Amino acid sequence: MVSRFNNILDQIVNLKGAASSDQLIELVKIIRPYDFKNAKKATESLVNLIDTLKDNPVYQQAFSRYIISLLKSKNQIRLFAELGISPNTNFLGELRRRLNAKILPPAIDNSELTDLLLEVFNNKNDHYWVEGVADDVWKQLFSLIDLPKSLDLILPDLFYMPIVNSVLILTNRISSLGLEPEIAMRMPHVEKYHSDFLALSSEVHNFLNAHKQDQQIEASESLKQVRVLLTQCLNSIDRIRKSQKNRGTSIAQVYILLRITQNIKRLQQLLNFLDPKNGDSSKQLGYSVQLFKKLVYAENMSKSVRSHIKENTDLLAYQIIEHTSSVGKKYVAVTKKEYFSAIWAAMKGGFIIVLAVLVKAYIGNFKDLPLVPSTFLYGLNYATAFVIIYLTHSSLATKQPSMTASYIANALSGNGKGGIHVNNAADTIIRMFRSQFASVVGNLIVVVPLTFLFAYSYFYITGEYFFSRQHAITALEENNPFESLMIIYAAIAGFFLFLSGLITGYYENKIVTSQIPKRIREHKYLSKKLGQRRLNIFASFVEKNTGSLAGNIILGFLLGSAGPIGKITGLPFDIRHITISAGNYGLGSYTLLEKPIVDLMVYSAIGVLLVGVINITVSFALTMIVAVKSLRVDYSRWGELVQAVFAHFIFSTRDFFYPPKEKKNTNFENQNLE
């Protein structure tokens, strides 16, 4: 390795004319570990380079001149003021840019320091080992570069003006973003009193003027005020984010808040270089290393579609999860009264599903009905059933996991504080399982007997089976886990159930963000026609129910369209939903009683239960993943949580299926998890 360093350093010593980045690229190639997370290996390589430079003054001087020559030939402002900061566009515009860059990378601009960084650290995983190498090691390398510095400046001449100009650019950008309508409307005090964002610009100019005139005391005092204003700007952003639980949010607002935060953090970093108290070379080297690491990370992420989506949707997902969680709370039964209420609500839901199963079978009898109208009718049937279930305060077992998962995630995070509260979370999971069991039982004890009874009544009245024998065999075979794709189809239904939960949260958030209820209440024409009292009632209905209605309607049409999509595309695409499958089992099994096919009936019964397990598991797991990520739950104590739940199952299995005796002051709702 040392010989490889020597070869490249010899090339640098013998360089004539303008410096090329080729040698620097080769040096980084040697340092870069095969396993990009192996910081130990990278450190060893970097230390070898440092020792080689220290042991040979000719190499060290040539290397220093080489790096300085490269830096002098490049523009630096884009690096300091733009790299790692979302551009002045919108979420979709930046997404398009990154996608385009993936397909056709932008041309290299040899005059920009940003592009030099791109050329040198051209592996998207370089940030792992760069970050992993200790700051002191990087400081040793940087200290070998003898940057010229004027006596009256704390920064090398090469960087002074680019950093000053970058500070001005960042300041003006922050002031402008702070007055964007998406932000200003959330800060009414801005117009009534003053704006920290506007005051920042004036104070930064005062600081820079004092700094240029070498007025160290005045510059230090002014910088203190700048930092106070930056802190107040960040506090304003935090207040906006906290208010989003009640006022909602949007991608546009999240994007602006992200840009403001990025600009403020970069400005804080650059101001460290200009602070008169930080004239010590060791401090300057420390700040240089910190900035260097962040810039390498930013360059590696500059084309990452995933990081862009994650940065901008985490907060929106959090808001959606918050709204979904508030809905999910009502599905967690704690007391015996709530437990039996859950069973009763599920029984009512089961009765409505029976009607939906019969209507579905009736629609299926129209063999000549074109695909599009039949698809619409199937979707309308499901959507109507789900809406009626919601409006009658009934319940559908498989609809609950996407709601309760968000509620559990809140318990896991201790109401969003990041660490897992093991006991609270374990209790919540047990209660969720028990509530889910009650709902499944409530649905099935109505759906299967009622559909069977209907098939019997139909035969008794008409003398014909509601399902022909072939139809009955087909219906049961569709639920046979050994001879059909029901596991895949049940998972697709689980995904749709998860999606409907997100849709519910999205529209709840949208209603709040757009202030729809308030706008309805203040609508003059509607107030005149309906009267203010009726209009208030309507506005309250919209506020409380729009999200759930939207989620249920869209879920209905998703389930109704799955089968036809599979037919059109020829792909194995369909759904299996436990209550629909249970209804078909009840109708088909009566037909087969005359000449029973025992193995088919047994396998199909097992399949129906398996459909329910898959529906619930997929829906719950997907929602849980989104909730846990958006709440940034700490994973370090998940092992304890699993052990706590498992131990409870071993020693108190009954609690998973029936509520324990109530104890005073143990109600979960008193644990401040709401």
C-alpha positions in Angstrom: 0.0 0.0 0.0 2.8 2.4 0.9 4.5 1.8 -2.5 1.2 2.6 -4.2 1.0 5.9 -2.2 4.7 6.6 -3.2 3.9 6.1 -6.9 1.1 8.6 -6.9 3.0 11.1 -4.7 5.9 10.8 -7.2 3.5 11.8 -9.9 2.4 14.8 -7.8 6.0 15.8 -7.3 6.7 15.7 -11.0 3.5 17.5 -12.0 3.9 20.4 -14.4 1.2 22.9 -15.4 -2.3 22.9 -14.1 -3.1 20.4 -11.4 -5.4 17.5 -12.3 -7.8 15.6 -10.0 -6.6 12.3 -11.3 -4.0 11.8 -8.6 -6.4 12.7 -5.8 -9.0 10.3 -7.2 -6.3 7.5 -7.1 -5.3 8.3 -3.6 -8.9 8.0 -2.4 -9.3 4.7 -4.3 -6.4 3.3 -2.2 -8.0 4.5 1.0 -11.5 3.4 0.2 -12.1 0.0 1.9 -13.7 -2.9 -0.1 -16.3 -3.1 2.7 -17.5 0.5 2.7 -18.5 0.3 6.4 -15.0 -0.9 7.4 -13.8 2.4 8.9 -10.9 0.5 10.7 -9.4 -0.4 7.3 -9.9 3.1 5.9 -8.2 4.5 9.0 -5.2 2.3 8.6 -4.9 3.4 4.9 -5.2 7.0 5.8 -2.7 6.8 8.6 -0.3 5.2 6.2 -0.7 8.1 3.8 -0.2 10.6 6.7 3.0 8.8 7.8 4.3 8.7 4.3 3.8 12.5 4.0 5.3 13.2 7.4 8.4 11.0 6.7 9.1 12.7 3.4 9.1 16.6 3.4 9.3 16.6 -0.4 6.1 14.6 -0.6 4.4 16.7 2.0 5.2 20.0 0.3 4.3 18.7 -3.1 1.0 17.3 -1.8 0.2 20.7 -0.1 0.9 22.7 -3.3 -1.2 20.2 -5.3 -4.3 20.5 -3.1 -4.0 24.3 -2.9 -3.7 24.4 -6.7 -6.8 22.3 -7.1 -8.8 24.4 -4.6 -7.7 27.7 -6.2 -8.9 26.6 -9.6 -12.4 25.9 -8.3 -15.4 28.0 -7.4 -16.5 27.2 -3.8 -19.7 29.0 -3.2 -21.9 26.2 -4.7 -20.2 23.8 -2.4 -20.9 25.8 0.8 -24.3 27.3 -0.1 -26.0 24.6 -2.2 -24.6 21.1 -1.7 -26.8 19.2 0.8 -29.5 21.9 0.6 -32.8 21.2 -1.3 -33.0 23.5 -4.3 -35.6 26.3 -4.9 -38.2 24.1 -6.5 -40.8 21.8 -5.1 -40.9 18.1 -4.0 -41.9 16.8 -7.4 -39.4 19.0 -9.2 -36.5 17.7 -7.1 -37.8 14.2 -7.5 -37.7 14.5 -11.3 -34.2 16.0 -11.1 -32.9 13.1 -9.1 -34.6 10.5 -11.4 -33.1 12.2 -14.5 -29.7 12.3 -12.8 -30.0 8.5 -12.2 -30.7 7.9 -15.9 -28.4 10.5 -17.4 -25.9 12.0 -14.9 -25.3 15.8 -15.3 -22.1 16.9 -17.1 -19.1 17.6 -14.9 -18.2 21.3 -14.4 -14.5 21.4 -13.9 -14.7 24.9 -12.5 -16.7 23.9 -9.5 -15.4 22.4 -6.2 -18.7 20.6 -5.8 -17.9 18.6 -9.0 -14.4 17.8 -7.7 -16.0 16.3 -4.6 -18.2 14.3 -6.9 -15.3 13.0 -8.9 -13.2 12.1 -5.9 -15.9 10.5 -3.7 -17.8 8.9 -6.6 -19.0 5.9 -4.7 -22.5 6.4 -3.2 -21.3 4.6 0.0 -18.2 6.7 0.6 -19.9 8.6 3.4 -19.9 5.5 5.6 -16.1 5.2 5.9 -15.5 8.9 5.7 -17.7 9.4 8.7 -16.3 6.3 10.4 -12.7 7.6 10.4 -12.0 9.6 13.6 -11.9 13.4 13.3 -8.4 13.5 14.7 -7.1 11.4 11.8 -8.7 13.7 9.3 -7.3 16.7 11.2 -3.8 15.3 10.9 -4.2 15.0 7.1 -5.7 18.5 6.8 -2.9 20.0 8.9 -0.4 18.9 6.3 -1.9 21.2 3.8 -0.2 24.6 4.4 -2.9 27.0 3.4 -1.7 30.7 3.2 -3.4 33.0 5.7 -3.2 36.7 6.3 -2.4 37.9 9.8 -5.7 39.7 10.3 -7.8 36.8 9.2 -8.8 33.6 11.2 -9.5 31.8 8.0 -7.1 31.0 5.1 -7.3 33.5 2.3 -8.5 30.9 0.0 -11.7 30.3 1.9 -12.5 33.6 3.5 -14.5 35.4 0.7 -16.3 32.3 -0.5 -17.5 31.6 3.1 -18.5 35.2 3.6 -20.5 35.3 0.4 -22.0 31.9 1.2 -23.1 33.3 4.6 -24.9 36.2 2.8 -26.6 33.8 0.3 -27.8 31.5 3.1 -29.0 34.4 5.2 -31.1 35.9 2.4 -32.5 32.5 1.5 -33.6 31.9 5.1 -35.3 35.3 5.3 -37.1 34.7 2.0 -38.2 31.2 3.0 -39.5 32.4 6.4 -41.9 34.7 4.6 -43.4 32.1 2.3 -47.2 31.9 2.6 -47.0 28.3 3.8 -44.9 29.4 6.7 -46.1 33.0 7.4 -49.7 31.9 7.7 -48.7 29.6 10.6 -47.0 32.5 12.4 -49.5 35.3 12.9 -47.1 37.1 15.2 -44.8 37.8 12.2 -47.1 40.5 10.9 -48.3 41.7 14.3 -44.9 42.1 15.9 -41.7 41.2 14.1 -40.1 38.4 12.1 -36.9 36.7 13.3 -36.3 35.7 9.7 -36.2 39.4 8.6 -34.2 40.5 11.6 -31.6 37.8 10.8 -30.6 39.5 7.5 -29.9 42.8 9.2 -28.0 41.3 12.1 -25.8 39.1 9.8 -24.8 42.2 7.8 -23.8 44.0 11.0 -21.7 41.0 12.0 -19.9 40.8 8.6 -19.2 44.5 8.6 -17.7 44.4 12.0 -15.7 41.3 11.1 -14.3 42.8 7.9 -13.2 45.9 9.9 -11.5 43.6 12.5 -13.7 44.9 15.3 -13.6 41.7 17.3 -15.6 42.8 20.3 -18.4 44.2 18.1 -18.3 41.1 15.8 -18.5 38.7 18.8 -21.6 40.6 20.2 -23.3 40.7 16.9 -22.6 37.0 16.3 -24.3 36.2 19.6 -27.4 38.0 18.4 -27.2 36.2 15.1 -27.1 32.8 16.9 -30.1 33.9 19.1 -32.1 34.7 16.0 -31.2 31.4 14.4 -32.3 29.6 17.5 -35.6 31.5 17.5 -36.1 30.7 13.8 -35.6 27.0 14.6 -38.1 27.4 17.5 -40.6 28.9 15.1 -40.2 25.8 12.9 -40.7 23.5 15.9 -43.9 25.4 16.8 -45.2 25.0 13.3 -44.5 21.3 13.4 -46.1 20.9 16.8 -49.2 22.7 15.6 -49.5 20.3 12.7 -51.3 17.7 14.8 -54.2 20.1 15.0 -53.7 22.1 11.8 -52.4 19.4 9.5 -49.5 19.6 7.0 -48.7 19.2 3.4 -45.8 18.1 1.2 -45.3 21.7 0.1 -45.0 22.9 3.7 -42.8 20.0 4.7 -40.4 20.8 1.8 -40.1 24.5 2.8 -39.5 23.6 6.5 -36.9 21.1 5.4 -35.2 23.8 3.3 -35.2 26.4 6.1 -33.7 23.8 8.5 -31.0 22.8 6.1 -30.0 26.4 5.4 -30.0 27.3 9.1 -27.8 24.4 10.0 -25.3 25.1 7.1 -25.2 28.8 8.2 -24.5 27.8 11.8 -21.6 25.7 10.5 -20.1 28.4 8.4 -20.4 31.0 11.1 -18.2 28.9 13.3 -15.3 29.6 10.9 -15.9 33.4 11.2 -16.3 33.5 15.0 -13.4 35.6 16.4 -13.2 33.3 19.4 -12.4 30.4 17.1 -9.1 31.6 15.7 -7.2 28.6 17.1 -6.0 26.4 14.2 -7.1 23.2 16.1 -10.7 24.5 16.3 -10.7 25.6 12.6 -9.4 22.1 11.6 -12.2 20.5 13.7 -14.9 22.6 12.0 -13.3 21.8 8.6 -13.5 18.0 9.3 -17.1 18.3 10.4 -18.1 20.2 7.4 -16.1 17.9 5.1 -17.9 14.8 6.4 -21.3 16.5 5.9 -20.5 17.6 2.4 -19.3 14.1 1.4 -22.6 12.7 2.8 -24.6 15.3 0.9 -22.8 14.6 -2.3 -23.4 10.9 -2.0 -27.1 11.5 -1.3 -27.5 14.2 -4.0 -29.0 11.8 -6.5 -30.8 9.5 -4.0 -34.5 9.2 -4.7 -35.0 7.3 -1.5 -33.5 9.9 0.8 -35.4 12.7 -0.9 -38.7 10.9 -0.4 -37.9 9.9 3.1 -36.8 13.4 4.1 -40.0 14.9 2.8 -42.6 12.3 3.6 -41.5 11.3 7.1 -43.3 14.2 8.7 -46.4 13.8 6.5 -46.4 10.1 7.3 -46.2 11.0 11.0 -49.2 13.3 10.7 -51.2 10.6 8.9 -50.2 8.0 11.5 -51.2 10.4 14.3 -54.7 10.8 12.8 -54.9 7.0 12.2 -53.8 6.4 15.7 -56.6 8.5 17.2 -59.1 6.4 15.2 -57.3 3.1 16.2 -57.7 3.9 19.9 -61.4 3.1 19.8 -60.7 -0.4 18.5 -58.6 -1.4 21.6 -60.9 -3.0 24.2 -59.7 -2.8 27.8 -62.6 -3.7 30.1 -65.0 -6.6 29.8 -67.7 -4.2 28.8 -65.6 -2.9 26.0 -64.7 -6.5 25.0 -68.4 -7.6 24.7 -69.2 -4.3 22.9 -66.5 -5.2 20.4 -68.1 -8.6 19.8 -71.5 -7.0 19.4 -70.2 -4.4 17.0 -68.5 -7.1 15.0 -71.7 -9.2 14.9 -73.5 -6.2 13.5 -70.7 -5.8 10.9 -71.1 -9.5 10.1 -74.8 -9.1 9.4 -74.0 -6.3 6.9 -71.3 -8.4 5.3 -73.8 -11.2 4.8 -75.9 -8.8 2.7 -72.8 -7.8 0.8 -72.0 -11.4 0.0 -75.5 -12.1 -1.2 -75.4 -9.0 -3.4 -72.0 -10.0 -4.8 -73.4 -13.4 -5.7 -76.4 -11.8 -7.3 -74.2 -9.5 -9.4 -72.2 -12.6 -10.4 -75.3 -14.2 -11.9 -75.3 -11.6 -14.7 -73.0 -13.5 -16.9 -73.4 -11.2 -19.9 -72.6 -8.1 -17.9 -69.5 -6.3 -19.4 -66.4 -6.2 -17.3 -66.4 -2.4 -16.5 -70.0 -2.2 -15.2 -69.6 -5.4 -13.2 -66.3 -4.1 -11.7 -68.1 -0.9 -10.7 -71.0 -2.8 -9.2 -68.7 -5.1 -7.2 -66.8 -2.1 -5.9 -70.0 -0.2 -5.1 -71.3 -3.2 -3.2 -68.2 -3.5 -1.0 -67.9 0.3 -0.5 -71.6 0.6 0.5 -71.2 -2.3 3.0 -68.1 -0.7 4.5 -69.7 2.7 4.8 -72.8 1.3 6.4 -70.6 -0.6 8.9 -68.8 2.6 9.7 -72.0 4.8 10.0 -73.7 2.2 12.2 -70.7 1.9 14.5 -70.3 -1.7 13.6 -66.9 -3.2 12.9 -65.0 -5.3 10.4 -62.2 -7.3 12.0 -59.7 -6.9 9.2 -60.2 -3.1 9.0 -58.8 -2.7 12.5 -55.1 -3.7 12.3 -54.2 -0.7 10.0 -55.7 1.5 12.7 -54.5 -0.2 15.9 -50.9 -0.6 14.5 -50.5 3.2 14.6 -51.9 3.3 18.1 -49.4 0.6 19.2 -46.5 2.5 17.5 -47.5 5.5 19.7 -47.3 3.3 22.7 -43.9 2.0 21.6 -42.5 5.5 21.3 -43.9 6.6 24.6 -46.1 9.1 22.8 -43.5 9.9 20.2 -40.5 10.4 22.6 -38.4 7.8 20.7 -37.7 5.1 23.3 -39.8 2.0 23.8 -42.0 1.9 26.9 -41.9 -1.9 27.2 -44.6 -2.5 29.8 -47.1 -0.1 28.2 -46.3 -1.4 24.7 -46.7 -5.1 25.8 -50.0 -4.3 27.5 -51.2 -2.5 24.3 -50.3 -5.5 22.1 -52.1 -7.9 24.3 -55.2 -5.8 24.4 -55.0 -5.3 20.6 -54.8 -9.1 20.1 -57.7 -9.6 22.4 -59.8 -7.0 20.7 -58.9 -8.4 17.3 -59.9 -11.9 18.4 -63.2 -10.6 19.7 -63.9 -8.9 16.3 -63.0 -11.9 14.3 -65.2 -14.1 16.4 -68.0 -11.6 16.2 -67.8 -11.4 12.4 -67.6 -15.2 11.9 -70.3 -16.3 14.3 -72.7 -14.2 12.3 -71.4 -14.6 8.7 -71.1 -18.4 8.5 -74.3 -19.4 10.2 -76.4 -16.7 8.5 -75.2 -17.5 5.0 -75.7 -21.2 5.7 -79.2 -20.4 7.0 -80.0 -18.3 3.9 -78.8 -21.1 1.6 -81.1 -23.5 3.5 -84.1 -21.1 3.4 -83.5 -20.5 -0.3 -83.6 -24.2 -1.0 -86.6 -24.7 1.2 -88.6 -22.0 -0.6 -87.5 -22.6 -4.2 -86.4 -26.2 -4.2 -83.1 -25.1 -5.8 -79.6 -24.5 -4.3 -78.5 -20.9 -4.1 -75.0 -22.1 -5.3 -75.0 -24.9 -7.9 -72.8 -27.8 -6.9 -70.1 -26.7 -9.4 -70.3 -23.1 -8.1 -70.1 -24.4 -4.5 -67.0 -26.6 -5.3 -65.4 -23.6 -7.0 -66.1 -21.3 -4.1 -64.6 -23.7 -1.6 -61.6 -24.5 -3.8 -60.8 -20.8 -4.0 -60.1 -21.0 -0.2 -58.1 -24.2 -0.3 -54.6 -23.3 0.7 -53.1 -26.4 -1.0 -54.7 -25.9 -4.4 -55.1 -22.2 -5.0 -53.2 -18.9 -4.8 -55.3 -17.8 -1.8 -52.3 -16.9 0.3 -51.1 -14.4 -2.3 -54.6 -13.1 -2.8 -55.1 -12.7 1.0 -51.9 -10.8 1.2 -53.1 -8.4 -1.6 -56.3 -7.8 0.4 -54.1 -7.1 3.4 -52.1 -4.5 1.4 -55.4 -2.9 0.3 -56.5 -2.8 4.0 -53.2 -1.1 4.9 -53.6 1.4 2.1 -57.1 2.3 3.2 -55.8 3.1 6.7 -53.2 5.5 5.2 -56.0 7.0 3.0 -58.1 7.6 6.1 -55.2 9.3 7.8 -54.3 11.3 4.7 -57.9 12.7 4.3 -58.1 13.5 8.0 -54.9 15.5 7.7 -56.1 17.1 4.5 -59.4 18.2 6.1 -57.5 19.9 8.9 -54.8 21.4 6.6 -57.3 22.9 4.2 -59.6 24.1 7.1 -62.6 22.6 5.3 -65.0 22.6 8.3 -64.3 26.3 9.0 -64.8 27.2 5.4 -68.1 25.3 5.3 -69.3 27.1 8.5 -68.4 30.4 6.9 -70.0 29.7 3.5 -72.6 32.5 3.1 -74.7 30.8 0.4 -74.9 27.5 2.3 -75.7 29.4 5.5 -78.5 31.2 3.8 -80.0 28.0 2.3 -79.5 25.6 5.1 -79.4 27.8 8.2 -76.3 28.2 10.4 -77.3 25.4 12.8 -77.7 22.8 10.0 -74.5 24.0 8.4 -72.6 23.6 11.7 -73.9 20.0 12.0 -72.8 19.3 8.4 -69.4 20.8 9.0 -68.9 18.7 12.1 -69.9 15.6 10.2 -67.4 16.4 7.5 -64.7 17.1 10.1 -65.2 13.8 11.9 -66.1 11.4 9.2 -64.5 12.4 5.8 -61.3 10.4 6.4 -63.0 7.2 7.4 -65.6 7.5 4.7 -62.9 8.1 2.0 -60.9 5.1 3.3 -63.9 2.8 3.3 -65.1 3.8 -0.1 -61.7 3.5 -1.7 -61.1 0.1 0.0 -64.4 -1.1 -1.4 -63.5 -0.2 -5.0 -59.9 -1.6 -4.5 -61.3 -5.0 -3.4 -64.0 -4.9 -6.2 -61.5 -4.2 -8.9 -58.8 -6.7 -8.0 -60.4 -9.7 -9.8 -61.2 -7.9 -13.0 -57.7 -6.4 -13.1 -56.3 -10.0 -12.9 -58.6 -11.1 -15.8 -57.6 -8.1 -18.0 -53.8 -8.5 -17.4 -53.7 -12.3 -17.1 -51.8 -11.9 -13.9 -52.5 -13.8 -10.7 -54.1 -10.8 -9.1 -57.2 -11.1 -6.9 -58.2 -10.7 -3.3 -59.4 -13.0 -0.5 -61.0 -11.4 2.5 -62.0 -13.4 5.5 -65.6 -12.3 5.8 -66.3 -12.6 2.1 -64.6 -16.0 2.0 -66.5 -17.1 5.1 -69.8 -16.0 3.5 -69.0 -18.0 0.4 -68.1 -21.0 2.5 -71.4 -20.8 4.3 -73.4 -20.6 1.0 -71.3 -23.4 -0.7 -71.1 -25.8 2.2 -74.9 -26.2 2.4 -75.0 -27.2 -1.2 -72.3 -29.9 -0.6 -74.1 -31.4 2.4 -76.1 -33.7 0.0 -72.9 -35.3 -1.2 -70.1 -34.0 1.1 -66.5 -33.6 -0.1 -65.1 -33.8 3.4 -61.5 -33.0 2.6 -62.4 -30.0 0.5 -64.7 -28.7 3.2 -62.1 -29.1 5.9 -59.3 -27.6 3.8 -61.5 -24.7 2.8 -62.5 -24.0 6.5 -58.8 -24.0 7.4 -58.2 -21.7 4.4 -60.9 -19.2 5.6 -59.1 -18.9 8.9 -55.7 -18.6 7.2 -57.1 -15.8 5.0 -58.0 -13.9 8.1 -54.6 -14.4 9.6 -52.9 -13.2 6.4 -55.3 -10.2 6.0 -54.6 -9.1 9.6 -50.9 -9.8 9.6 -50.0 -8.0 6.3 -52.2 -5.0 7.1 -50.9 -4.7 10.6 -47.2 -5.3 9.7 -47.2 -2.7 6.9 -48.9 -0.1 9.0 -46.5 -0.9 11.9 -43.5 -0.4 9.7 -44.7 3.0 8.5 -45.7 4.1 12.0 -42.4 3.0 13.6 -40.3 4.7 11.0 -42.3 7.9 11.0 -42.1 8.1 14.8 -38.4 7.1 14.7 -38.9 4.5 17.4 -35.7 3.2 19.0 -35.1 -0.5 18.2 -32.7 -1.2 21.0 -35.4 -2.7 23.4 -37.5 -4.7 20.9 -36.0 -7.9 22.3 -37.3 -7.0 25.7 -40.7 -6.2 24.2 -41.0 -9.6 22.5 -39.9 -11.4 25.6 -42.5 -9.5 27.7 -45.3 -10.4 25.3 -44.2 -14.1 25.0 -43.8 -14.5 28.8 -47.3 -13.1 29.3 -48.7 -15.5 26.7 -47.0 -18.5 28.5 -48.2 -17.6 32.0 -51.5 -15.7 31.3 -52.7 -17.1 27.9 -56.3 -16.3 28.8 -55.5 -12.6 28.7 -55.0 -12.8 25.0 -58.6 -14.0 24.5 -60.6 -12.6 27.4 -60.1 -9.5 29.6 -58.6 -10.1 33.1 -60.2 -8.9 36.2 -60.1 -5.1 36.4 -57.7 -3.5 38.8 -57.9 0.1 40.1 -55.6 2.7 38.5 -54.3 0.3 35.8 -56.3 1.6 33.0 -54.0 2.1 30.0 -55.6 5.5 29.2 -54.2 6.8 32.5 -50.7 6.3 31.3 -50.4 9.4 29.2 -50.1 7.6 25.9 -52.7 9.6 24.1 
